[in-house]
């Protein structure tokens, strides 16, 4: 089911909501100053970040510029959120880089073609998920699993950037082996590279504590570049980017054979899920301030088209960025015009300014990514889950370890599986409970040690606090039968309080029918109260349960059921006879 707000569902049913440029609707000239300031700030943040992220994935820095321009323009045309920023993202880059490295040499023409094809596949999956309103997929990853996933990605980023920070040759292969190689070569570290990288990290880290609006990464990169030029650090072994090619690539379909494309399908599915999870979270976190519901499905289309355009221009899959989106919001961005302004600045740099980046040290980009890595570690969530839900804390650790130790795409698949199993476990371990009446009220509530509540003679009120489905149908049937059998000598009326039963599938319907018949075999009347879910009501009719129970025994409240059918009532006597 789609768990998006009702207003969003209404939007999805209105064809006008799918018209292009929705993210620019309502824009007026008075918004220009705010969008211009936000766009310039966004470009200053994005330029070093996109270069660093491209290098993280094994691409030339200008490929990150192409990804940012493609994502920004496509989202402005087809997305909904007015502030969301799309481009190269460090969350998914290690994921697809690790997967592609298994079948092609990083940076090779084959690698680049596979990355472009993967971008097309991911974009198509994400865009179609939006068209068919599959926003509920974004809820597949629980918070603990997402936290473990980000922690594992953070460690991948740190390990991948340590060689650049230390001035060592880049390592490839499994994460643990790379750590061993780096440790063995520490004595070859270049102190100048280390100083530049740590200096950029310190600038970004300190500036983030002051204000997120400060383009600290750009400032750090400029200062590091000046240091390379002034002190001639290239002679000291400091690696620099070199002049980047000017101009834009021509759009074309990547040349990949069918077998390679087929092998990319599982990786594309995993990345698409991660993109949808992050996009939904970002869209909902930066919802419109005018009361309009976030339109997550439309945002999926915008982000998906961004990946498709990026793939056609030889770049890689793009994703929404929570930090960059926050920058747009904090600097007063009013519409996607801010993203278009930033894209225009980045496009101008990639078209005409390649030589300006020739002396940017690799260590500076490593310093930027080191900051990103520590930034995506959710230490507060770690601590809160550990204190409040120790069992779920294990999900964080297992997911993180799986992503670090195993191939990264396998680790993500394990994380998704754990998240689904955790959700299913919660449903399968739900038991029917007997309710008691809160004294002096018409409220029926689970009894507790401090308030046992009151029971009505001859009446059993039971509740099941989960949707009824095949995963818990047998537990529901056995649990409710046990409650009935425990008081079979006195119970004349059983009321199922169904406010939490929002859905009933076929298997569960048969279990409910068996329970109703068992109740009658014990000489008691069965009634249903507070079936508030429309889908639940439809299921009662579809499976014949409403006819079996009798529509006159389905009530809006527990009290109404007891007043009509309780021991001593005329209808109760008729039913018993």
ZIJO-V645678 format. One line per field, one symbol per residue. ss: DSSP state (H for helix, E for strand, L for the rest). phi: phi as a letter, one per 30 degrees, with the letter a starting at -180 (. if undefined). A space follows every 10 residues. Layout:
BEGIN
ss=???
phi=???
END
This chain:
BEGIN
ss=LLLLLHHHHH HHHLHHHHLL LHHHLLLLHH HHHHHHHHHH HHHHHHHHHH HHHHHHLLLL HHHHHHHHHH HHHHHHHHLL LLLLLEELLH HHHHHHHHHH LLLLLLLLHH HHHHHHHHHH HHHHHHHHHH HLLLHHHHHL LLHHHHHHHH HHHHHHHHHH HHHHHHLLLL LLLLHHHHHH HHHHLHHHLL HHHHHHHHHH HHHHHHHHHH LLLLLHHHHH HHHHHHHHHH LLHHHHLLLE LLLLLLLLLL LLLLLLLHHH HHHLHHHHHH HHHHHHHHHH HHHHHLLLLL LLLLLHHHHH HHHHHHHHHH HHLLLLLLEE LHHHHHHHHH LLLLLLHHHH HHHHHHHHHH HHLHHHHLLL EHHHHHHHHH HHHHHLLLHH HHHHHHHHLH HHHHHHHHHH HHHHHLLHHH HHHHHHHHHH HHHHHHHHLL LLEEEEELLL LLLEEELLLL LLLELLLLEE EEELLLLELL LLHHHHHHHH HHHHHHLLLL LLEEEEELLL LLLELHHHHH HHHHHHHHHH HLLLEEEEEL LLLHHHHHHH HHLLHHHHHL HHHEELLHHH HHHHHLLLLH HHHHHHL
phi=.dcdeedddd eddcdddcdd iddcdidbdd dddddddddd ddddddeddd dddddddicd eddddddddd dddddddcdb ddbdcbldbd dcdddddddd ddbadeided dddddddddd dddddddddd dchcddddcd cddddddddd dddddddddd ceeddcicdd cbjdeddddd ddddcedcdc dddddddddd eddddddddd addddddddd dddddddddd chdddciddb didcddjcdd daddcbdddd ddddeedddd dddddddddd dddddcdedc jdddcdddde dddddeddde ddcicbdcad bedddddedd ciecadeddd dddddddddd dbceddcdcd dedddddddd dedddddcdd dedddddcbe dddddddddd dddddceddd dddddddddd ddddedddcd cdbdcbddei bcdcbddbdd bdiccceibc cbbbcaedbd dbdddddddd ddddddbddc dcbcccdcdc dcabcddddd dddddddddd ddicdcbbbh ddddddddde ddcidddddj edccbdbded ddddbdejde ddddddd
END
